[in-house]
Amino acid sequence: MSPTASLSGRVAIRYLLEATITVESQSNFYTGFSQNISEGGVFVGMENPPAVGETVKLRVQLEDGGGVSATGVVRWHRVDDDGTVVGAGVQFVALEPESRDALQAMLARAAQDPLLME
């Protein structure tokens, strides 16, 4: 799977993913849901996400019982029309080898189904 640049500046293909994600910052613990994932990061829908620039630890629980654990940095917030922050884009900055393998396997499976691409 080769990365492609998009109009938004992303360099990795995003795939639809419905999974529970836990996010831990220095001061808080969050649970949210993903909407999409790529080799570079994940969107996490949650109320009151960590601040942009904050380093977090996350765990993506996959449907098959496996998971991906990573260290990431919050890069942006998604804001509703009424100004409510409803989630955050988190860039992966460190993945354990087994988590990187699990992520790549999941993305390879998703690449076989065009309905999973965004």
RODOZA-580970 format. One record per residue (C-alpha): x, y, z; residue in one letter. Coordinates in steps of 0.25 Angstrom, whole numbers, plus 5000, padded with zeros to 4 digits. Layout:
REM RODOZA-580970
XYZA/...
END
This chain:
REM RODOZA-580970
500050005000M/500750134996S/500350265002P/499650364995T/499550514997A/498150574999S/497650714997L/497650725012S/499150705013G/499050565018R/500150465013V/499450335017A/498150265012I/497050275023R/496150155026Y/494850145033L/494950085046L/493950065057E/494750035070A/494850075084T/496050155088I/496550195101T/497450315102V/498350355114E/498950485116S/499750535128Q/498550585135S/497350505130N/496850375124F/495850375112Y/495050275105T/494550305091G/494250245078F/495050245065S/494450285051Q/495650265043N/497150215044I/498350225036S/499850185037E/500050325042G/498950335053G/497550325057V/496350415059F/495650395073V/494250445075G/494250495090M/493750605099E/494850705104N/496050645097P/497450675102P/498050805097A/498650815083V/500150785085G/499950695097E/500650555097T/499650435100V/499750285101K/498650215093L/498050075092R/497250045080V/496349915083Q/496149835070L/494949755067E/495749625066D/496149645080G/497549705077G/497949845078G/498949955075V/499650025086S/500450155083A/500950285088T/500350405080G/500250555079V/498950625078V/499050705065R/497650765063W/496250775069H/494950755061R/493950855065V/492350845062D/491650965056D/491251015070D/492751015075G/492650885083T/493950805082V/493550665078V/494950595076G/496350605073A/497350555062G/498550485068V/499850455061Q/500550335064F/501950365069V/502350235074A/501850095072L/502349965079E/502749865068P/501549765071E/500649885070S/501249935057R/501049795051D/499549785056A/499349925050L/499949885037Q/499149755036A/497849825039M/498149935028L/498549825018A/497149755021R/496449885020A/497149925006A/496449805000Q/495149865003D/494949994996P/493750025005L/494650045016L/495450155010M/495150305012E/
END
